[in-house]
Amino acid sequence: MRIIANLVRPVTSSFALSGSGGGVLVKKRPATAALFAVSLSSYTTHSSFSQELVDKYDAFILDQFGVLHNGAHALEGAIELVNYLASDQKKKLIILSNTSAPSDKAMLKLPKLGFEAHHFLGAVTSGEEAAKYIQAQYGANSDTNDSSKALMMTWDASDLTNPRLTALPEAFLEKCGPQIQLASTVEEADWLLLHGSEVWYRGDGMDQLPLSFIETGSMESVVEPLLQQCLERNLPCICANPDHIVQTPTGGTAYMPGAIAQRYQDMGGSVQWFGKPQPTHFLACLDVLGLPADRVAHVGDSLHHDISGANQAGISNIFVTSGIHRSDLNVKFGELPKQEQLQDLFDREGGIIPTHVVPAFRR
């Protein structure tokens, strides 16, 4: 283990949360006086998920993608470490994931990748929390019995082997309540639902419009015109997956619903965000674990979603460098970056500092 103490650099932007339910995520420039405030912070680096880290906490909140698996395969050493933590060390484990799938559906994928489901107490997903909000705002628990129609962007349901299709769109909609229906035109929509980023889904796997976005990140041909029409009608937006980009199992890039939500917000639209880095989702994990924050650590690979969110929630965290920031650090899987590489990354990403750093989720 190596302890690295550093002076926090001036932060040019940070995440602030406001609003009810899931909250609204906005970029906020700090006050001028705060730009030069100096505080001492430190993080420890470990060449592996060491016994020292295991002994320090009673439970771990685990991210999925980039920590446990890559969407298609378990990452090297992850299954063995989960088994060790849960069976040998009797640690409590819970999943916290920015997936738009309901919690129960998200858990079904883990055994297919080689993990034993009983090792986890469950999952808190952005999709589950978004569905709860939709049900309260528009569904069966609302003050009116009138139906509410969503213009739903989601994953391609015409191919059941689609690796991004953790669950069919109907599984999410069932969680939202019987009053929720799908809009076939912008004109009949009451709100915009960003559940995925492949198609505009209108109630049937064969009745969907490709968005031409997920592989290219281009919004010009389909997404932008749709957002403009939604904006003209002042439709509120609910984002059930706040990720902007993710790495694919083949090492490529996929563009996610969060990027579309950010564009809609930048255009002037109202967006209700769910998922990390919102502290409420981390606190929901503590409720399930039944432990105070100082006995729990979050393990994640995204500085903006995992580390920033855990910091805001007052929860120690373990930054996995072989995930989404691996190319930024220019390291191989399982290779611990040098101090200079880490500090440069933390500076470039707004001064977000983790509690601990490991190269991968493995012993």
N, C-alpha and C positions, 0 to 999 in steps of 0.2 A: 504494500500500500504506500502511496505517496500523497502527502497532504500539500495542496497548493493554495497558498494565500495570495489574494490579489485585491487590488483596489478596483471597485466597480467603476467602469468608464461612464462618461455622460451618456444617458439613454436618449436616443432621438425619437423613439416611439415605443408605446407599450399598449397592452390590451386593457380596455376598461369595459365593464359590464353594467348594463342597466336594463330596466324593464322587468315585467313580471314573467312568470313561467320560466322559459328557457333563457330569457335575457337577450339583449342585443349586443353584438360584438362590434366595437368600433376601434379604429386606430386613434390614439389620443396623444398629442404632444404635451409633455410635462411642462410645468411652469418654469420660467427662466431660472429662478433660484435653484430649482431642483436639478438643473442641468449640470451644475458643478458641485452638487452634494457628493461627498465622498464617504463611503462606508466600507468597513472591512468585511470581506467574505472569504470563504475557503471551500474547496471541494477536494475530495479524495479520489485518487485514481487507483484502479485495481486491474491487474492483468487478466483476471477472470472474475466470475461471480464468487468471490472468496467466502470462506467460512466466517470471516469477520463480519461481512455483510449479513450473512445468514443469521448469525447470533445476535445481531444488533436489533432485529425487528421480529415481531410476532406474526406479522401478516404482510402480504405483498399484493398490491393492485397491479395487474398485468395488462399492458397493451397487447394487441394481437399481432398486427402486421408490423414486420420489422423487428419483433421481439420473439414471438413464438413461431411464426411461420411467414411465408411470403405470399400466401393466398392459394398456393398449390401444394407446397411441401413444408413440413416442419423444418425449421432452421437447425443447423448442426448443434447438437448438445441440448436443445431446448426440452425435448421429451424427458431426457435423463434428469435434467435439473428440476423439472416439475415433479417427477416421481420422488426425487430426493427430498425436496422441500415439503411435499405433502405427506409422504409415507414415513420417511426416516426422521425428519425434523419436526413433523407435526405442525407445520406452518399453515395458516389460513390463506387461501388464494381466491381472488375474485378477478373477473375480466372487466375491464373498462375500455370500451371500443367506440370509435366513431364510425359505426356501421349503421345504416338505415334499417337493418333488419331488427325485428323484435328480439328481445333477450333470449327467449327459448329457442328461436330459430338459429341465432348466432351460436348457441352452445352445441347445436347438432353437428356443426362442421368440425369441431375439434376432434371427436373420435375418428372421423374419416382421415384425419391427418396424423393419427397415431397417439393422440393424447387421451387419457382416461377422464371421462366427464366427472366422475365422482371426486376427483382431486380439487374441483372448483366449487365454491359455494354458490356460484351463479355468475350472472353478467349484468352490468349496467351498460346499455347501449344508447347512443343518441337517438336511434329510431324508436326505442321503447319510450323514452322521455318525451319525444315529439308527439307520439301517438296519444300519450296521456293528456298533453296540452290540447291537441286537436279534439279529443273526445270532450274535454271540459269546455272548450271554446265553441265548437261547431257540432259536436256529436250528441249522443244520447243524454249526456249530462248537462246540456245547454238549457237555457231558459225557454227555448222554443222547440217545437217538434218539427219545424220546417226542415227540409233537406238542404244540404250545403254542398256546392259543387266545386271540386278542386281541379285545376289544370295541373296534371301530374307528370313531371319529368322523372323517369326512373330507369331501371335496367331493362335490357332486351329480354322479354319473356317468351319470345318465339322459339328460343333455343334453350331447352332445359339443361344443357351441358355448359351453358355460359358460366364461367368461373366467378363472375361478379354477382351472379344471381343466388345469393345466400337463401333467399326465400322469394316466392312469387309476390307480386305487388298486392294481391288479395290478402295475403297473410298480414301485411301492414295495415291495410284498410279495415280489416276485421277488428283490429285493436282500436281503431279510431271511432267506431260506433256505427250503427245502422243508418244514421242520417247522412253519412258521407257518400256522395256520388261523384262520378267523374265527368268533367266537362269535355265535350267534343269540339267546342269552339271557345275562343277567348271571350266572346261576347256573353256566353252563358256562365262563365267561371265567376266564383265568388272570391277565390284566393288561389295563389300559386303555391304548389307543393314541390319542393326540390328533394326528391327521394333518391334519385340516381341521375346519371348524366348521359345516357345512351339514347333514349327515345322519349317522345311525348306519348304517353300511354292513355288510351281512351276506353279501357275496359275489356279488351280482348288482345291476346298475344299477337293476333294478325292485324289488329287495328291500331297501329302505332306509327309514328312519324320519326324516322331516324334524325338525330340532332347533328350528326356530322361533327362532333365535338370531342369525344372522349380520347381519341387517338391523336388529334391534331391540336386541340386547344383553341381552335378557331371558332368564334361565335358569329362571324360575319354573315354566313349564308342562311342559317336557321335560327339560332339562339337569340341573337341580337334583335331581329325583327319581332320575335315572339315577346321578348322582354319589353320592347318599346310599346307593343299593343297592351301588355299588362299594365305598364306604367300609365298609359293614357287613361286606363280605367281605374287607376289608383288601387290595384289589387294588392293586398298584403301578401307577403311571402313567408313561408315556413321552410327552413332548411333543416332536413333531418340527417344530413351528413356534411359537416363543416370542412372536411378535407378539401384542399385545393388541388394537390397533385399527389400521386402515390407511385411507388415503383412497382412494376409488374414482375411476375415470376421470371420472365426472360431478361430482366434488367432494363426494360423500357420504361416509359412514363405514361401514366393515364391521368386524364384531367377530370376532376371530380365536381360534385354539386356545389361545394363551397366556393369554387371559382365563379360559378354562375351567380350564386347568391351575392358574392362580393360585387360583381358587375352590376347587378340590379340595385344594390345599395348605393353604389357610386353614381348610378343614373338618377338617384333620388327616391328609389323605392324603399318601402318599409320591410325590414327583414327580421324575423324572429329566429334566432340561432339556437341549435341544440348540439350538445356534445362538448368535448374538450376544446378549448381550455377553461370552460366555465366551471368555477369552483363547486357549484351545486352538484355536479355529477360525481366529483371526488368525494364530497360529503355523503352522497347517497351510498357510496361504497363503504364508508365508515359505519353507516347505520347497519348495513348487512353484516359487516364483520363484527360489530359490537365492541370495537376497540377505540381508544383515544388516538388522536392523530400522531402522537409521538411514538407510538408502538407500530406504526405502519409506514411502509415506503412504496412509492409508485415507481414502476419500471416502464420506461418508454423510450422511443427513439426520435421523437420530434421535440425540438426546443420550444416551438410556439404552442403546440397543443399539449404535450405531456409535461414538460418541465415547467413552463409558465403557469399552467393550470394548477399543478401540484404546489408550486410556490405560493400562488394566490390562496390556496386552500389551507396553507400551513402544514403541508405534508412533505416529509423528506422524499427525495426522488433519486433514481438511478438512471443515468443517461446512457443508453446503448448506442455506441458510435457506428456500428455496422448496419444501421438502418437507413432512414431517409437522408441523413446527412453524410453518408459514407463517401459519396462523390465529392462533396464539399471539402471533406477532410483528406481526400486522395489517399485512402488506406484500403487494404485488403480486408476481407471478412475476418474478424477475430484479431485484427492488428490494433493494438492500443496506440492512438495518435500521440505525438509528442506534445509537451506542454504548450509550445509556441503555436502549434496547429489548433489546439483546443481554444486557447485564448483568442486567437484570430477569429475563429468561428463565433465564439460568444460575443465578441465585439461587433462583428458584422451583423449578427442577428439581434442586436438591440440590448446587449448586456444581460441576457438571460443566463443565469448561473445555476447549475445543478448542485445537488448535495454530493453525489458520487458519480464516477464515470467508470464504465466497463466497456470492453470492446464488443462483447456479445453476451447473450443470455445463456451461458454455459459455465460449467465448473472448470 
